[in-house]
Amino acid sequence: MFEVVQFVEHRPGDQAVETRLGESAKFEVAVHTARTAWQEFESAGSGHAYAWWVVREPGAQLARWIADNHSHKEFAVDVRSGALVEIRS
């Protein structure tokens, strides 16, 4: 099972607001949900807010996929090394 979580910092230094966007048994479906939320956030014109999205196992501290609205890049975790690997920019 994979959960999709969105974090939004409305102003620099603010506490990030964490919103659980759902979960899926399939990793690919969870990533699609996160990408859709990312596109909706961008379309809403959220000003200078900083947001990022993660796909992880429920409650895990380590995400399997992560993206943010400032870099416009996506990363996955190499499970062998634990390193972030850019998969799309």
C-alpha positions as CSV (number, residue, x, y, z in Angstrom):
1,M,0.0,0.0,0.0
2,F,1.2,3.5,-0.8
3,E,-0.1,6.8,0.5
4,V,0.1,10.2,-1.2
5,V,0.8,13.2,1.0
6,Q,1.0,16.9,0.1
7,F,2.9,19.4,2.2
8,V,2.4,23.2,1.8
9,E,4.4,26.0,3.3
10,H,2.3,29.1,2.7
11,R,5.1,31.5,3.5
12,P,8.9,30.8,4.0
13,G,9.5,29.6,7.5
14,D,5.9,28.7,8.2
15,Q,5.0,25.3,9.5
16,A,4.1,23.0,6.6
17,V,0.5,21.9,6.4
18,E,0.4,18.1,5.7
19,T,-2.6,16.8,3.8
20,R,-3.1,13.1,3.1
21,L,-4.5,12.8,-0.5
22,G,-5.2,9.1,-0.6
23,E,-3.7,5.7,-1.0
24,S,-3.4,3.0,-3.5
25,A,-2.2,-0.6,-3.7
26,K,-0.2,0.4,-6.8
27,F,2.8,2.7,-6.8
28,E,2.1,4.0,-10.3
29,V,-1.5,5.0,-9.3
30,A,-0.2,6.8,-6.2
31,V,2.4,8.7,-8.3
32,H,-0.4,9.7,-10.8
33,T,-2.5,11.0,-7.9
34,A,0.5,13.1,-6.7
35,R,1.2,14.4,-10.2
36,T,-2.5,15.4,-10.6
37,A,-2.4,17.3,-7.2
38,W,0.8,19.0,-8.3
39,Q,-0.8,20.2,-11.6
40,E,-3.9,21.4,-9.7
41,F,-1.7,23.3,-7.2
42,E,0.1,25.0,-10.1
43,S,-3.2,25.8,-11.9
44,A,-4.6,27.4,-8.8
45,G,-1.8,30.0,-8.9
46,S,-0.8,29.6,-5.3
47,G,1.6,32.5,-5.3
48,H,4.8,32.0,-3.5
49,A,3.7,29.0,-1.5
50,Y,6.1,26.1,-1.5
51,A,4.7,22.6,-1.9
52,W,5.9,19.1,-2.2
53,W,4.3,15.7,-2.7
54,V,5.5,12.3,-1.5
55,V,4.5,8.8,-2.2
56,R,5.4,6.5,0.7
57,E,4.3,3.4,2.6
58,P,1.7,4.6,5.2
59,G,3.5,6.3,8.1
60,A,7.0,5.8,6.7
61,Q,9.6,8.4,7.2
62,L,11.3,7.7,3.8
63,A,9.4,8.5,0.6
64,R,9.6,6.3,-2.5
65,W,8.8,9.3,-4.8
66,I,9.0,13.1,-4.2
67,A,8.4,16.2,-6.2
68,D,8.1,19.9,-5.5
69,N,6.7,23.0,-7.2
70,H,9.9,25.0,-7.2
71,S,12.3,22.7,-8.8
72,H,9.8,21.0,-11.1
73,K,11.8,17.7,-10.7
74,E,10.8,14.3,-9.6
75,F,12.9,11.9,-7.6
76,A,12.7,8.3,-6.6
77,V,14.6,6.5,-3.9
78,D,17.2,3.9,-4.9
79,V,16.3,1.2,-2.4
80,R,19.8,-0.3,-2.6
81,S,21.7,2.9,-1.7
82,G,19.0,5.1,-0.1
83,A,20.0,7.9,-2.5
84,L,17.5,10.1,-4.3
85,V,17.6,9.6,-8.1
86,E,16.2,12.3,-10.4
87,I,13.6,10.6,-12.7
88,R,12.0,13.6,-14.5
89,S,12.7,17.3,-14.7
